[in-house]
Amino acid sequence: MNEFIAQMTEKAKRDPKRVAFPESDNVNVLKTAEQVAAQKIGYPMLIGSRPQIEALAAENGISCEGFSWFDNTDEQALQGLAEKVEAVQKAEEEKAAAEGRLEEYSATHVPFSAKAVVRKSKDAIRCAMFLLKAHETDCVAAGKDHSTGDVVHEAGSIVGMQEGVESPSSIGIADVPGFAYGEKGMFGIADCAITAQPDAKDLAGIAIASADTVTRLLGWTPRVAMLAFSTDGSAEHESIDVIREGIRLVHERRPDILCDGEFQLDAALLPEVAAHKVHRDSPVAGKANILIFPNLHAGNIGVKLIQIFGHANAYGPVLQGFAQPVCDFSRSAPVDEMLGNVAMLIIRAGDAE
């Protein structure tokens, strides 16, 4: 286990949370759940038939000590879950109406009838999302047997989005050896995995979610740079207008977040370049610790450049933007990497309350 993941694991131990694992017929998922319980970073909840899960665990020498269970083949259990989901939905709608944001809430949250909850929850990953919606678990860890698209879709349609965010995204944490800038050589990079061509609202949501993620995970004061091929009006193009509108929306929705741009990468990270290119006071220029790429092409290329040429470690991607925490395993990830993802998930769940 590398130093970063070890730090995340130790931090998660301070406030263990309930973690739902819907892919209970996957041996590596069971091994990860076993380690979550053994290392006391969380309380695994396995979705499915307990006898079948325990039999698979026994075949593979896996201890189920510390597990809790939700049997999504039990009609009575599903009916009870449906009633809890309906109650939560009603409370959320009433709160949104009282705050004058019912239209915004309705745009990002789909109501489910009790009948629909029972029917959909026979699928384990949907069941886990409904358990999260009903606050019967604190977070959901999935993706070993499901695509990222599946996890994102089910979380978005059932759990919904956090306030001020209209679409899901991802963030990676880059750690560049010998790099003095950012946050002692570390910085957040987003979005590198989910949104191919974000519009202004998407960019604003990515920036807001990224700021919240690094605050929760790492305790940083976020300084968010919106990246472009222009710095502060040095070029004009319709694509830059989208970035500028995204910045305006962040300031409108979350004035507490330090977000600035548009900046070229060097102006965002290097104080000496910022002093030359940015002719105004900026809390971010030359001091950024979160970099928001204008689209997925740039994000994917950027993260691979720092890994190949900068020999950086890049942790994640961490799914973000949902109303409650969800993580997505790489389908090729080994157990130690999965455990690190769950540790980061638990930390986010602890601060999401």
Helices and strands as residue ranges (DSSP letters): H 3-13, E 17-21, H 27-38, E 42-47, H 50-59, E 68-70, H 75-98, H 102-108, H 114-120, H 124-133, E 139-142, H 148-154, I 155-159, E 169-175, E 186-190, H 200-218, E 223-227, H 238-253, E 258-263, H 265-269, H 271-277, E 290-292, H 296-308, E 313-320, E 326-328, H 335-351
